[in-house]
Amino acid sequence: MGSIWRALAGAGWLWCSVAPARAAGEPGVRELQEAAIRYAALEPHRLTSLLQRLRTAAWAPRISLRFGGGARQLEALTATDGFQRLSSTAGDGWTLEAAATWSLDRLIFDGDELRASRENERMAAHRERLLREITHLYFERQRWLQRAPLGTAGGDEAMALQEMTALLDGLTGGALTAPRGAP
């Protein structure tokens, strides 16, 4: 998770060091961004895990079992006169067949890797949109709080603050208003 935050900080997305004063006990923008990524299950390590499982699955065989009993057997018999005759016999026995098949070509290339790559791009775009939204809401809320601190705002100001708080809470799984240290 650290590498994504370093990349975002380098690109100017994280302004933690210049964040305006916030209400006592509230998390900062970075904490809310991390909570939103976790809550939306958009962590980059999820794709890494998926690709690793894809590679490992290529080594696993596909197992098939077949079981039967009381089977009839059909045999082709060639008699001394040169004619072939079919003979059918009833069997009392049971049969068990097992087969293991490996698809080792998947070690070189697996079509699921393309799907995983597209999913990675989709997740990265979603993650970026989410981070933009969290950052925008957080700093817009901070501007409102500087104009009218919580509890002193009235009418439209109070409604706007409540709306931004609810949006941030909804996107982060309650990280803004949850007590510090709570999961």
LUMLUM-344088 format. One line per 8 residues: number of its first residue (from 1); for each residue x, y, z of N, C-alpha, C. Coordinates in Angstrom, 3 decimals, always signed. Atoms other than C-alpha are relative to their C-alpha. Example, Ala and Ser with C-alpha at 12.3 -4.5 7.8 and 13.67 -1.06 7.14 Angstrom:
# LUMLUM-344088
1	+0.890 -1.190 +0.000 +12.300 -4.500 +7.800 +0.900 +1.200 +0.000; -0.820 -1.190 -0.060 +13.670 -1.060 +7.140 -0.770 +1.090 +0.730
***
This chain:
# LUMLUM-344088
1	+0.827 -1.184 +0.000 +0.000 +0.000 +0.000 +0.870 +1.245 +0.000; -0.874 -1.161 -0.105 +2.935 +2.317 +0.682 +0.403 +0.562 -1.337; -0.454 -0.493 +1.297 +4.018 +2.519 -2.961 -1.052 +0.859 -0.683; +1.038 -0.816 +0.628 +0.650 +3.850 -4.139 -0.049 +1.381 +0.638; +0.050 -1.299 -0.673 +0.736 +6.584 -1.520 +1.211 +0.847 -0.371; -1.183 -0.759 +0.435 +4.313 +7.553 -2.483 -0.221 +0.556 -1.399; +0.252 -0.445 +1.368 +3.254 +7.740 -6.133 -1.010 +1.140 -0.021; +1.005 -1.062 -0.046 +0.187 +9.817 -5.325 +0.569 +1.275 +0.615
9	-0.617 -1.169 -0.618 +2.212 +12.109 -3.073 +0.914 +0.692 -0.998; -0.889 -0.567 +1.009 +4.771 +12.583 -5.847 -0.770 +0.721 -1.083; +0.819 -0.622 +1.029 +1.981 +13.462 -8.268 -0.804 +1.176 +0.556; +0.692 -1.132 -0.595 +0.634 +16.054 -5.846 -1.393 -0.297 +0.500; +1.339 +0.350 -0.450 -2.467 +14.136 -4.800 -0.164 +0.124 +1.500; +0.123 -0.025 -1.456 -1.706 +14.036 -1.102 +0.618 +1.282 +0.532; -0.453 -1.264 -0.530 -1.436 +17.355 +0.633 +0.027 -0.037 +1.516; +0.095 +0.192 -1.448 -1.105 +16.016 +4.152 +0.800 +1.039 +0.772
17	-0.848 -0.908 -0.768 +1.707 +18.346 +5.180 -0.545 +1.418 +0.014; +0.533 -1.356 +0.037 -0.258 +21.482 +4.215 -1.505 +0.013 +0.274; +1.434 +0.089 -0.263 -3.708 +20.331 +5.312 -0.396 +1.050 +1.022; +0.465 -0.980 -0.979 -5.713 +23.023 +7.089 -0.387 -0.677 +1.304; +0.385 +0.540 -1.306 -6.615 +22.618 +10.718 -1.350 -0.688 -0.131; +1.253 +0.746 +0.049 -9.390 +20.090 +11.234 -0.565 -0.111 +1.414; +0.645 +0.171 -1.300 -11.846 +19.384 +13.995 +0.786 -1.013 +0.830; -0.776 +0.859 -0.903 -10.239 +17.752 +17.003 -0.460 -1.451 -0.107
25	+0.281 +1.425 +0.030 -9.995 +13.980 +16.744 -0.410 -0.544 -1.354; +0.377 +0.485 +1.327 -10.926 +13.812 +13.069 +1.227 -0.491 -0.762; -1.122 +0.485 +0.804 -8.755 +11.834 +10.667 +0.371 +0.998 -1.093; -0.459 -0.844 +1.088 -6.698 +13.554 +8.003 -0.416 -0.572 -1.343; +0.391 +0.411 +1.346 -7.160 +13.295 +4.255 +0.612 -1.348 -0.372; -0.640 +1.270 +0.353 -4.671 +10.457 +3.909 -0.695 -1.177 +0.684; +0.705 +1.077 -0.712 -6.416 +8.378 +6.567 -1.348 -0.298 -0.651; +1.287 +0.207 +0.660 -9.744 +8.931 +4.822 +0.185 -0.663 -1.369
33	-0.270 +0.635 +1.292 -8.243 +8.017 +1.445 +0.281 -1.494 +0.188; -0.321 +1.411 -0.261 -6.813 +4.785 +2.868 -1.258 -0.773 +0.406; +1.237 +0.662 -0.428 -10.135 +3.969 +4.546 -0.933 -0.225 -1.185; +0.868 +0.138 +1.174 -12.014 +4.582 +1.284 +0.489 -1.125 -0.911; -0.569 +1.057 +0.843 -9.642 +2.313 -0.674 -0.290 -1.365 +0.620; +0.290 +1.261 -0.684 -10.036 -0.428 +1.952 -1.490 -0.334 -0.093; +1.446 +0.221 -0.024 -13.815 +0.000 +2.153 -0.518 -0.428 -1.376; +0.418 +0.347 +1.364 -14.182 -0.215 -1.652 +0.737 -1.228 -0.535
41	-0.787 +1.181 +0.395 -11.770 -3.209 -1.768 +0.777 +0.258 -1.287; -0.763 -0.377 +1.187 -9.540 -1.434 -4.298 +1.505 -0.008 +0.246; -1.426 +0.053 -0.286 -6.160 -2.246 -2.772 +0.742 -0.681 -1.146; -0.771 +0.592 +1.099 -3.493 -2.979 -5.417 +0.451 -1.436 +0.279; -0.481 +1.351 -0.310 -2.365 -6.141 -3.577 -1.008 -1.074 -0.379; +1.018 +0.994 +0.379 -5.653 -7.850 -4.493 +0.288 -0.591 -1.376; -0.307 +0.506 +1.340 -4.651 -8.116 -8.161 +1.268 -0.837 +0.020; -1.234 +0.775 -0.107 -1.164 -9.312 -7.272 -0.310 -1.399 +0.497
49	+0.404 +1.287 -0.547 -2.732 -12.105 -5.243 -0.727 -0.832 -1.060; +0.733 +0.705 +1.050 -5.057 -13.010 -8.121 +0.951 -0.564 -1.053; -0.959 +0.469 +1.005 -2.180 -13.229 -10.620 +0.848 -1.146 +0.537; -0.785 +1.078 -0.610 -0.187 -15.383 -8.223 -0.808 -1.301 +0.034; +0.851 +1.193 -0.016 -3.120 -17.785 -7.856 -0.188 -0.560 -1.403; +0.105 +0.469 +1.388 -3.492 -17.931 -11.650 +1.219 -0.821 -0.385; -1.237 +0.712 +0.330 +0.154 -18.981 -12.025 +0.073 -1.335 +0.728; -0.038 +1.225 -0.788 -0.139 -21.565 -9.259 -1.018 -1.014 -0.525
57	+1.057 +0.895 +0.482 -3.368 -22.997 -10.687 +0.426 -0.764 -1.251; -0.456 +0.683 +1.215 -1.565 -23.899 -13.932 +0.726 -1.304 +0.333; -0.707 +1.228 -0.413 +0.441 -26.511 -12.010 -0.957 -1.079 +0.498; +0.955 +0.958 -0.560 -2.670 -28.169 -10.599 -0.691 -0.775 -1.122; +0.669 +0.781 +1.042 -4.128 -31.037 -12.627 -1.519 +0.080 +0.139; +1.444 +0.158 -0.032 -7.763 -31.388 -13.558 -0.244 -1.484 +0.225; +0.240 +1.393 -0.377 -8.969 -34.600 -11.929 -1.417 -0.384 -0.431; +1.339 +0.510 +0.317 -11.838 -36.674 -13.308 -0.079 -1.451 +0.465
65	+0.252 +1.355 -0.514 -13.307 -39.815 -11.750 -1.278 -0.523 -0.641; +1.191 +0.662 +0.525 -15.758 -42.277 -13.206 -0.145 -1.325 +0.720; +0.261 +1.210 -0.772 -17.388 -45.073 -11.272 -1.238 -0.667 -0.579; +1.167 +0.709 +0.531 -19.757 -47.745 -12.501 -0.021 -1.442 +0.475; +0.132 +1.389 -0.415 -21.054 -51.172 -11.733 -0.991 -0.736 -0.869; +0.932 +0.839 +0.763 -22.831 -54.095 -13.418 +0.037 +0.316 -1.480; -0.109 -0.400 +1.407 -21.565 -53.037 -16.808 -0.046 -1.206 -0.930; -0.022 +1.024 +1.040 -22.041 -55.025 -19.953 +1.222 +0.269 -0.856
73	-1.164 -0.124 +0.866 -19.037 -55.689 -22.135 -0.364 -0.505 -1.376; +0.218 +0.388 +1.384 -19.149 -55.878 -25.892 +1.365 -0.284 -0.598; -1.295 +0.395 +0.565 -16.307 -57.764 -27.543 -0.184 -0.418 -1.444; -0.014 +0.459 +1.392 -15.486 -58.337 -31.186 +0.920 -1.211 -0.053; -0.765 +1.246 +0.067 -14.344 -61.942 -31.668 +0.163 -0.416 -1.454; -0.255 +0.512 +1.348 -12.738 -63.279 -34.818 +0.096 -1.521 +0.103; +0.039 +1.477 -0.026 -13.562 -66.920 -35.396 +1.008 -0.548 -1.011; -0.949 +0.656 +0.906 -11.378 -69.451 -37.256 -0.463 +0.040 -1.445
81	+0.492 -0.069 +1.369 -13.623 -69.162 -40.280 +0.163 +1.396 -0.608; -0.265 -1.340 +0.504 -12.625 -65.456 -40.607 -1.117 +0.990 +0.239; +1.098 -0.917 -0.275 -15.955 -63.996 -39.596 +0.156 +0.617 +1.381; -0.025 -0.650 -1.313 -16.208 -61.481 -36.797 -1.380 -0.085 +0.608; +1.260 +0.065 -0.731 -18.844 -61.910 -34.205 +0.106 +0.915 +1.224; +0.048 -0.832 -1.208 -19.884 -59.588 -31.431 -0.529 -0.842 +1.135; +0.416 +0.759 -1.161 -20.204 -61.067 -28.011 -0.295 +0.984 +1.116; +0.383 -0.874 -1.104 -21.988 -59.365 -25.141 -0.051 -0.836 +1.271
89	+0.021 +0.709 -1.281 -21.407 -60.414 -21.560 -0.401 +0.957 +1.100; +0.392 -0.814 -1.157 -22.941 -59.159 -18.364 +1.102 -0.091 +1.040; -1.039 +0.002 -1.015 -20.435 -58.113 -15.762 -0.569 +0.303 +1.369; +0.429 -0.246 -1.377 -20.903 -58.231 -12.039 +0.913 +1.007 +0.682; -1.031 -0.795 -0.667 -17.839 -56.154 -11.303 -0.280 +1.498 -0.018; +0.064 -1.451 -0.106 -17.367 -52.537 -10.495 +1.230 +0.576 -0.683; -1.158 -0.641 +0.632 -15.130 -50.157 -12.388 +0.193 +1.391 +0.589; -0.372 -1.333 -0.475 -13.326 -47.083 -11.211 +1.096 +0.500 -0.928
97	-0.999 -0.597 +0.883 -11.470 -44.838 -13.618 +0.354 +1.372 +0.545; -0.473 -1.308 -0.440 -9.367 -41.836 -12.646 +0.942 +0.542 -1.059; -0.892 -0.632 +0.974 -7.599 -39.367 -14.908 +0.441 +1.353 +0.549; -0.544 -1.312 -0.370 -5.378 -36.358 -14.238 +0.529 +0.639 -1.278; -0.414 -0.709 +1.203 -4.831 -33.765 -16.964 +0.617 +1.332 +0.403; -0.679 -1.267 -0.263 -2.353 -30.893 -16.810 -0.096 +0.875 -1.242; -0.008 -0.974 +1.096 -2.651 -27.768 -18.961 +1.242 +0.869 +0.174; -1.270 -0.697 -0.246 +1.001 -26.763 -18.849 +0.197 +1.206 -0.910
105	-0.094 -1.179 +0.850 +0.544 -24.292 -21.689 -0.421 +1.266 +0.754; +0.410 -1.151 -0.813 -1.112 -22.042 -19.081 +1.155 +0.576 +0.806; -1.177 -0.553 -0.680 +2.316 -21.664 -17.456 +0.632 +1.104 -0.835; -0.574 -0.997 +0.896 +3.425 -19.686 -20.503 -0.951 +1.176 -0.176; +1.002 -1.046 +0.178 +0.222 -17.770 -21.156 -1.364 -0.546 +0.371; +1.352 +0.364 -0.396 -3.213 -17.895 -19.620 -0.910 +1.160 -0.384; +0.939 -1.036 +0.418 -6.117 -15.982 -21.134 -0.575 +0.780 +1.167; +0.504 -0.706 -1.181 -7.226 -15.117 -17.628 +0.904 +1.168 +0.387
113	-0.903 -1.112 -0.298 -4.163 -12.862 -17.375 -0.466 +1.273 -0.698; +0.523 -1.173 +0.704 -5.677 -10.548 -19.989 -1.202 +0.577 +0.737; +1.158 -0.472 -0.767 -8.909 -10.386 -18.031 +0.446 +0.662 +1.295; -0.516 -0.597 -1.234 -6.934 -9.681 -14.855 +0.631 +1.358 -0.280; -0.603 -1.277 +0.368 -5.026 -6.919 -16.632 -1.076 +1.063 -0.228; +1.104 -0.948 +0.209 -8.267 -5.278 -17.767 -0.657 +0.369 +1.328; +0.576 -0.276 -1.322 -9.632 -5.604 -14.237 +0.909 +0.942 +0.787; -0.950 -0.884 -0.674 -6.469 -3.955 -12.907 -0.173 +1.442 -0.490
121	+0.201 -1.340 +0.548 -6.976 -0.994 -15.258 -1.306 +0.599 +0.503; +1.294 -0.482 -0.491 -10.617 -0.730 -14.224 +0.079 +0.404 +1.468; -0.143 -0.300 -1.429 -9.715 -0.860 -10.538 +0.841 +1.257 +0.214; -0.854 -1.186 -0.137 -6.955 +1.751 -10.969 -0.786 +1.272 -0.322; +0.819 -1.160 +0.356 -9.377 +4.143 -12.687 -1.026 +0.287 +1.097; +0.977 -0.170 -1.094 -11.992 +3.558 -9.974 +0.702 +0.563 +1.237; -0.767 -0.464 -1.157 -9.330 +4.055 -7.275 +0.325 +1.489 -0.148; -0.344 -1.401 +0.234 -8.240 +7.351 -8.856 -1.221 +0.903 +0.167
129	+1.227 -0.797 -0.157 -11.832 +8.636 -9.113 -0.389 +0.117 +1.469; +0.345 -0.008 -1.419 -12.443 +7.660 -5.492 +0.925 +0.928 +0.788; -0.951 -0.870 -0.697 -9.267 +9.387 -4.285 -0.264 +1.471 -0.314; +0.340 -1.389 +0.366 -10.196 +12.541 -6.211 -1.229 +0.466 +0.777; +1.239 -0.361 -0.688 -13.676 +12.515 -4.696 +0.238 +0.220 +1.496; -0.292 -0.131 -1.430 -12.415 +11.961 -1.142 +0.787 +1.284 +0.256; -0.836 -1.189 -0.169 -9.771 +14.689 -1.534 -0.836 +1.261 -0.179; +0.850 -1.170 +0.244 -12.268 +17.146 -3.003 -0.960 +0.241 +1.162
137	+0.960 -0.145 -1.109 -14.901 +16.494 -0.320 +0.692 +0.423 +1.293; -0.705 -0.302 -1.243 -12.344 +16.606 +2.486 +0.366 +1.482 +0.059; -0.450 -1.392 -0.042 -10.906 +19.987 +1.521 -1.148 +0.988 -0.152; +1.186 -0.853 +0.047 -14.296 +21.459 +0.624 -0.608 +0.098 +1.399; +0.513 +0.004 -1.379 -15.465 +20.435 +4.094 +0.885 +0.838 +0.907; -0.919 -0.801 -0.810 -12.338 +21.992 +5.612 -0.231 +1.495 -0.229; +0.286 -1.417 +0.290 -13.109 +25.306 +3.837 -1.270 +0.447 +0.719; +1.243 -0.331 -0.704 -16.654 +25.216 +5.248 +0.236 +0.093 +1.507
145	-0.284 -0.015 -1.439 -15.321 +24.422 +8.712 +0.772 +1.251 +0.402; -0.736 -1.225 -0.307 -12.937 +27.410 +8.566 -0.940 +1.203 +0.028; +0.972 -1.105 +0.028 -15.858 +29.697 +7.671 -0.942 -0.066 +1.195; +0.966 +0.166 -1.088 -18.210 +28.261 +10.294 +0.280 -1.334 +0.682; -0.320 +1.255 -0.701 -16.881 +25.681 +12.793 -1.263 -0.780 +0.358; +1.122 +0.872 -0.362 -19.084 +22.702 +13.678 -0.716 +0.543 +1.224; +0.793 -0.457 -1.132 -21.883 +23.672 +16.002 -0.362 +1.468 -0.088; +0.324 -1.425 +0.126 -21.809 +27.347 +15.001 -0.653 +0.302 -1.330
153	+0.591 -0.212 +1.317 -22.999 +26.920 +11.436 -1.518 -0.106 +0.104; +1.453 +0.048 -0.011 -26.639 +27.549 +10.728 -0.546 -0.128 -1.403; +0.700 +0.082 +1.270 -29.102 +26.819 +7.953 +0.743 -0.770 -1.073; -0.639 +0.629 +1.157 -27.470 +26.115 +4.602 +1.417 -0.467 +0.313; -1.367 +0.398 -0.354 -23.957 +26.007 +6.098 -0.004 -1.330 +0.737; +0.089 +1.245 -0.772 -24.944 +23.302 +8.569 -0.401 -1.164 -0.907; +0.445 +1.054 +0.917 -26.722 +21.340 +5.840 +1.144 -0.425 -0.922; -1.121 +0.324 +0.887 -23.679 +21.542 +3.520 +1.055 -0.805 +0.757
161	-0.966 +0.744 -0.813 -21.367 +20.374 +6.326 -0.493 -1.416 +0.286; +0.566 +1.323 -0.261 -23.703 +17.495 +7.188 +0.039 -0.865 -1.254; -0.031 +0.745 +1.256 -23.906 +16.494 +3.523 +1.413 -0.510 -0.302; -1.386 +0.418 +0.270 -20.115 +16.442 +3.089 +0.465 -1.048 +1.007; -0.357 +0.982 -1.018 -19.686 +14.561 +6.363 -0.622 -1.352 -0.328; +0.685 +1.252 +0.344 -22.268 +11.969 +5.294 +0.633 -0.659 -1.223; -0.644 +0.559 +1.192 -20.649 +11.553 +1.871 +1.350 -0.616 +0.350; -1.308 +0.540 -0.394 -17.189 +11.124 +3.385 -0.156 -1.258 +0.834
169	+0.246 +1.191 -0.821 -18.547 +8.679 +5.946 -0.466 -1.176 -0.858; +0.499 +1.064 +0.864 -20.392 +6.719 +3.268 +1.088 -0.605 -0.875; -1.069 +0.478 +0.879 -17.341 +6.467 +1.019 +1.127 -0.689 +0.754; -1.108 +0.563 -0.784 -15.006 +5.476 +3.855 -0.457 -1.035 +1.012; +0.503 +0.970 -0.969 -17.227 +3.115 +5.827 -0.078 +0.569 +1.405; +0.161 -0.639 -1.307 -17.700 +5.630 +8.629 +1.286 +0.483 +0.628; -1.294 -0.360 -0.583 -14.041 +6.569 +9.078 +0.072 +1.429 +0.524; -0.060 -1.382 -0.456 -14.740 +10.270 +9.559 -0.599 +0.153 +1.399
177	+0.671 -0.197 -1.283 -17.146 +10.016 +12.479 +0.205 -1.131 +0.994; -0.265 +1.110 -0.923 -16.049 +6.671 +13.942 +1.045 +0.433 +1.021; -1.010 -0.335 -1.003 -14.120 +6.934 +17.188 +1.387 -0.465 -0.472; -1.368 +0.340 +0.395 -10.351 +6.916 +16.633 +0.377 -1.352 +0.586; -0.434 +1.320 -0.448 -8.868 +3.416 +16.848 -1.052 -1.064 -0.205; +1.048 +1.004 +0.264 -12.184 +1.754 +15.957 +0.229 -0.621 -1.359; -0.215 +0.648 +1.306 -12.075 -0.783 +13.089 -0.903 +0.558 -1.074
***
